[in-house]
Amino acid sequence: MPSTWLADVAERAAAAATSGPGGTPDLGAALGLARDLGDVLGDAAGAAARAERWQVLATLGAVDLTVARAVEPHLDAVAILHEAQEQRLLADTCTWGVYAAEGPRRLRAQRDGEGWSLEGEKPWCSLAGSVSHALLTAWVDEDRRGLFAVRLDDPGIFPLDGPGWVARGLSQVTSTGLRLDDVWAEPVGGPGWYLERPGFWWGGVGVAAVWHGATVALARRLREACAQRQPDQVALLHLGRIDTLLATGRAALREAAGADDGGDDGDLSLVAARARQVVADGAAEVLDVVGRALGPGPLATEEEHARRVADLQLYLRQHHAERDLARQGELVLAGRPW
């Protein structure tokens, strides 16, 4: 990917990050960038395309996490629709979310004449008030889920009452539950396809690429501070540790990007899970090291740095921590010996 093109993407992301009221991120501009990037990066099949897409996501994460958080699900949805060969559902004016979380009340899909309708609740629908369309998982029977495309302006979709979005990180990327009452939906792939396809694993690594980009930005802030005055041995130790963490995360992402889509599903899922875990662990440690190295000053007086720390802390909670690590252990046990 030409560095000049990446620089243009970073420039547009930086403009979107500061063009809202009071210098806050402008979600409209971020979603406009998402549409344009979807046109270029839509077909993410194959190692080269996957690496290119993750490089863009990492670049966005290094610029601003609100912008990246708006772009990433749109690119994921576009890649899913290409993988399902459902490009007909894409339009120049569409912006997409992907909602696959499960809550205590299931969202169910039922046959409705020649089509399908959705009934029930779906939790954790980020930016549901800002994007135009969404891909949602819904139960087609007691054991299987399907994927469905809906218009979010459907009159049968309502926000659920809840405590409201009080997060200090990603404060503009509001997430809410939705109630769907007899909402017409387009099926995407057959029952079970969404979770069984090779691209399912790559979507999760795309999120990790955003985390990695934000981690790089935090590391740059520490390096900048060390360059402003003669660092002592402890500061140099911090830089060495962070350099190792960044290199490890980058290597894990490269390994995942180069994996063979036609390979064994177990191997693919383990490579993807490993990359996501390595990046998440590295980001958490960099947050800690940078915080201890810089002290309270930047957190108290630098808007960009303080917001990046809060944003990344919340975004990392999308990783399921020990549960994801236990799942990785299952994949290790079921796969080839080390």
Beta strands, then each sheet from edge to edge (+ up, - down):
strand 1: 96-99
strand 2: 108-112
strand 3: 115-126
strand 4: 133-139
strand 5: 145-151
strand 6: 157-159
strand 7: 175-188
sheet 1: 1+ 4+ 5- 7+ 3- 2+
sheet 2: 1+ 4+ 5- 7+ 6-
end
